[in-house]
Amino acid sequence: MSVMERLPSSLTALSEKELEVLRLLAAGHTVKSIAASLGRSEASINERLRDARRKTGVGSSRELARLIDAQKNWDKNIDLAANGSAPHGPMQPPSAGRIRPKGTLVMAVTLPIAAALGLLMAGPVTAPQAASPEASQVSISQQSPLAGRWSLDVMRIPEDERPQRVTIDFRVSPDRKWTTHVEIVGKDGTTMHADSTAAPDGVPVAGTGNMPFLDTVSLRHPAPDTLVMTLGKSGAPVSTRVYTVGKDGKTMTETIIWASTGIPKLETTYFNRID
């Protein structure tokens, strides 16, 4: 099965010229270097990227490039397995040297690579025994500093890719299930959102919303100030995102580990608490 056959249907509408530019972007090129490489103007390259974003609904060119590149790596991994060669692991992210994605669901922690991979490959976390709703709510408020609404620090993002707003809302119910609401308002005013409710047991659940690059979410909660979220599409993992709250309780970092076969490069963005 080809890369394009395995991509979400909204991405199959991309032309070969648009894919060519996106592949170069995923490889680390800038718009300027892509234009020089293809003998085109920067305006022409930007126009192809705008058309690709419009067709797919993905708000960031780099995020779209990574999605396509991640799918290509998964196809390669599947082909290796079919030929009898063992893949490097179903959840390992792409090789280092990538440019950090900005303006989408980007999240990170300051964990070392080994620790992040340990969280990623660990088995499901055993849910604690149920307590009364009142006792559970008190425990949650004390042990989950992640609960609340967070806003991405968009001023750290280059102006040409900067969204108007990205917010994440974590809520924990008395039965210890996490409800997550993410909203992205792009530079052009286009809004995307995703919602899910899941127990922190590592079991994927269906998400809802209009983000074309994910349809399942699974969670682990290995520490009071840390949440590990794995996003999937069509049964395959796309990325794992690790959220960690700062000691002040007002800042949160997010690390993305992309699903691929190489050694991961942890990518960090920053959020501030709204409430």
C-alpha positions as CSV (number, residue, x, y, z in Angstrom):
1,M,0.0,0.0,0.0
2,S,1.4,3.4,-1.0
3,V,1.9,6.3,1.4
4,M,-0.9,8.3,-0.1
5,E,-3.3,5.3,0.1
6,R,-2.6,5.1,3.9
7,L,-3.0,8.9,4.5
8,P,-6.3,10.4,5.7
9,S,-8.7,11.1,2.9
10,S,-8.3,14.8,3.1
11,L,-4.5,14.4,2.4
12,T,-5.0,12.4,-0.7
13,A,-6.2,15.5,-2.5
14,L,-2.6,16.9,-2.4
15,S,-0.9,17.3,-5.7
16,E,2.6,15.9,-6.4
17,K,4.0,19.5,-6.5
18,E,2.5,20.2,-3.1
19,L,3.8,16.9,-1.7
20,E,7.3,17.7,-3.1
21,V,7.4,20.9,-1.2
22,L,6.0,19.3,2.0
23,R,8.6,16.5,1.8
24,L,11.4,19.1,1.5
25,L,9.9,21.0,4.4
26,A,9.9,17.8,6.5
27,A,13.5,17.2,5.6
28,G,14.5,20.5,7.3
29,H,14.4,23.0,4.4
30,T,13.1,26.5,4.6
31,V,10.8,28.2,2.1
32,K,13.8,30.1,0.8
33,S,16.0,26.9,0.3
34,I,13.1,25.0,-1.3
35,A,12.5,27.8,-3.7
36,A,16.2,27.8,-4.6
37,S,16.3,24.0,-5.0
38,L,13.2,23.9,-7.2
39,G,14.0,27.0,-9.2
40,R,10.8,28.7,-8.1
41,S,10.0,31.9,-6.3
42,E,9.3,32.0,-2.6
43,A,5.8,33.3,-3.3
44,S,5.2,30.2,-5.5
45,I,6.3,27.9,-2.7
46,N,4.2,29.7,-0.1
47,E,1.2,29.4,-2.5
48,R,1.6,25.6,-2.7
49,L,1.8,25.4,1.1
50,R,-1.3,27.5,1.5
51,D,-3.2,25.3,-1.0
52,A,-2.1,22.2,0.9
53,R,-3.2,23.6,4.2
54,R,-6.6,24.6,2.7
55,K,-7.2,21.1,1.3
56,T,-6.3,19.3,4.5
57,G,-7.5,21.7,7.2
58,V,-4.1,21.4,8.9
59,G,-3.2,24.9,10.3
60,S,0.6,24.5,10.1
61,S,2.7,23.7,7.0
62,R,5.3,22.0,9.2
63,E,2.7,19.9,11.0
64,L,1.3,18.8,7.7
65,A,4.8,18.0,6.4
66,R,5.5,15.9,9.6
67,L,2.2,14.0,9.2
68,I,3.0,13.0,5.7
69,D,6.6,12.1,6.7
70,A,5.4,10.1,9.7
71,Q,3.0,8.1,7.5
72,K,5.8,7.4,5.0
73,N,7.9,6.0,7.9
74,W,5.1,3.8,9.0
75,D,4.6,2.4,5.5
76,K,8.3,1.6,5.4
77,N,8.1,0.0,8.8
78,I,5.1,-2.2,7.7
79,D,6.9,-3.2,4.5
80,L,9.9,-4.3,6.5
81,A,7.8,-6.4,8.8
82,A,6.0,-8.0,5.8
83,N,9.4,-9.0,4.4
84,G,10.5,-10.6,7.7
85,S,12.6,-7.8,9.1
86,A,11.7,-6.8,12.6
87,P,10.8,-3.1,12.9
88,H,12.5,-0.9,15.5
89,G,9.3,-0.7,17.5
90,P,5.8,0.5,17.0
91,M,6.0,3.8,18.8
92,Q,9.5,5.1,18.3
93,P,9.6,8.6,16.8
94,P,11.4,9.9,13.7
95,S,15.1,10.6,13.5
96,A,16.7,13.7,15.0
97,G,17.4,16.8,13.0
98,R,13.7,17.7,12.3
99,I,12.5,21.2,12.6
100,R,10.2,21.7,15.6
101,P,6.4,21.8,14.7
102,K,4.7,25.0,15.8
103,G,1.2,26.3,16.3
104,T,-0.6,23.0,16.6
105,L,-1.0,20.4,19.3
106,V,2.6,20.8,20.4
107,M,3.5,19.8,24.0
108,A,6.6,18.8,25.9
109,V,8.5,18.0,29.1
110,T,12.1,18.4,30.1
111,L,12.5,14.7,30.6
112,P,15.6,13.0,29.2
113,I,15.1,10.9,26.1
114,A,15.4,7.6,28.0
115,A,12.8,8.6,30.5
116,A,10.4,9.7,27.8
117,L,10.8,6.4,25.9
118,G,10.3,4.5,29.2
119,L,6.9,6.2,29.7
120,L,6.0,5.6,26.1
121,M,6.8,1.9,26.1
122,A,5.5,1.1,29.6
123,G,2.4,-1.0,30.1
124,P,-0.9,0.5,31.1
125,V,-1.1,2.2,34.5
126,T,-3.2,0.3,37.0
127,A,-6.2,2.5,38.0
128,P,-6.4,3.0,41.8
129,Q,-9.3,1.6,43.7
130,A,-12.5,3.7,43.6
131,A,-13.2,6.0,46.5
132,S,-16.2,8.0,47.3
133,P,-16.8,10.9,44.9
134,E,-16.0,13.5,47.6
135,A,-12.7,11.8,48.6
136,S,-11.8,11.3,44.9
137,Q,-12.4,15.0,44.0
138,V,-10.2,16.1,46.9
139,S,-7.5,13.7,45.8
140,I,-7.7,14.9,42.2
141,S,-7.5,18.5,43.1
142,Q,-4.4,17.8,45.2
143,Q,-2.7,15.4,42.8
144,S,-3.5,16.8,39.4
145,P,-2.0,20.3,38.9
146,L,-2.5,19.7,35.1
147,A,-6.3,20.2,35.6
148,G,-7.4,23.5,34.2
149,R,-7.2,25.5,31.0
150,W,-3.9,26.3,29.3
151,S,-2.9,28.7,26.5
152,L,0.0,28.2,24.1
153,D,2.7,30.9,24.2
154,V,2.3,31.8,20.5
155,M,4.9,34.6,20.7
156,R,7.6,31.9,20.7
157,I,6.4,30.8,17.2
158,P,7.7,32.4,14.0
159,E,5.3,35.0,12.7
160,D,4.6,33.3,9.4
161,E,3.3,30.1,11.2
162,R,1.8,31.8,14.3
163,P,-1.8,30.8,15.1
164,Q,-4.1,33.3,16.7
165,R,-4.7,30.9,19.7
166,V,-4.2,27.4,20.9
167,T,-5.9,26.2,24.1
168,I,-6.0,22.9,26.0
169,D,-8.5,22.2,28.8
170,F,-8.0,19.2,31.1
171,R,-10.8,18.2,33.5
172,V,-10.7,15.2,35.8
173,S,-14.0,13.6,37.0
174,P,-14.5,11.8,40.3
175,D,-14.0,8.4,38.6
176,R,-10.6,9.7,37.5
177,K,-11.3,9.9,33.8
178,W,-9.7,12.8,32.0
179,T,-11.7,15.0,29.6
180,T,-9.5,16.9,27.2
181,H,-10.6,19.8,24.9
182,V,-8.2,21.3,22.4
183,E,-8.9,24.3,20.2
184,I,-6.7,25.8,17.5
185,V,-7.5,29.1,15.9
186,G,-5.3,29.5,12.8
187,K,-3.8,32.6,11.5
188,D,-6.6,32.9,9.0
189,G,-9.3,32.4,11.6
190,T,-10.0,28.8,10.8
191,T,-10.9,26.8,14.0
192,M,-10.1,23.2,14.7
193,H,-11.0,21.3,17.9
194,A,-10.7,17.9,19.4
195,D,-12.4,16.3,22.4
196,S,-11.9,13.0,24.3
197,T,-12.6,11.4,27.6
198,A,-10.3,8.6,28.7
199,A,-9.1,6.8,31.8
200,P,-5.3,6.9,32.3
201,D,-4.9,3.2,31.6
202,G,-3.2,3.4,28.1
203,V,-6.3,2.1,26.4
204,P,-7.2,4.1,23.2
205,V,-10.6,5.7,23.0
206,A,-12.3,7.5,20.1
207,G,-11.9,11.2,19.9
208,T,-14.3,13.7,18.3
209,G,-13.8,17.0,16.5
210,N,-12.6,18.1,13.1
211,M,-8.8,17.5,13.2
212,P,-8.1,15.2,10.3
213,F,-4.8,13.9,11.6
214,L,-6.1,12.0,14.7
215,D,-9.1,9.8,15.7
216,T,-8.0,8.1,18.9
217,V,-6.4,9.1,22.2
218,S,-4.9,7.1,25.0
219,L,-3.6,8.4,28.3
220,R,-1.2,7.5,31.1
221,H,-0.7,9.5,34.4
222,P,2.7,8.4,35.7
223,A,3.2,11.3,38.1
224,P,0.9,14.0,39.6
225,D,2.4,16.7,37.4
226,T,2.8,14.6,34.2
227,L,0.3,13.3,31.6
228,V,1.3,11.2,28.7
229,M,-1.0,11.3,25.7
230,T,-0.7,9.1,22.6
231,L,-2.6,10.2,19.4
232,G,-3.5,7.7,16.7
233,K,-5.0,7.7,13.3
234,S,-6.6,4.6,11.6
235,G,-5.2,2.3,14.1
236,A,-1.6,3.6,13.9
237,P,0.1,5.9,16.5
238,V,0.9,9.4,15.2
239,S,2.6,10.9,18.2
240,T,3.0,10.8,21.9
241,R,2.9,14.1,23.9
242,V,4.1,14.5,27.4
243,Y,2.7,17.4,29.5
244,T,4.4,18.5,32.6
245,V,3.4,21.4,35.0
246,G,6.1,23.7,36.3
247,K,6.7,24.1,40.1
248,D,4.8,27.4,40.0
249,G,1.7,25.6,38.8
250,K,1.2,28.3,36.2
251,T,3.3,27.0,33.3
252,M,3.2,23.8,31.4
253,T,5.6,22.3,28.8
254,E,4.7,19.7,26.2
255,T,7.1,17.3,24.4
256,I,6.2,15.5,21.2
257,I,7.7,12.1,20.3
258,W,6.8,11.3,16.7
259,A,6.0,7.7,15.7
260,S,8.8,6.5,13.5
261,T,11.9,4.3,13.4
262,G,14.7,6.7,14.4
263,I,16.1,8.1,17.5
264,P,13.7,10.7,18.9
265,K,14.3,14.4,19.2
266,L,12.2,15.9,22.0
267,E,10.4,19.1,20.8
268,T,9.1,21.6,23.4
269,T,6.5,24.3,23.5
270,Y,5.2,26.3,26.4
271,F,1.7,26.9,27.8
272,N,0.5,29.3,30.5
273,R,-2.4,28.6,32.8
274,I,-5.6,30.5,32.1
275,D,-7.7,29.1,34.9
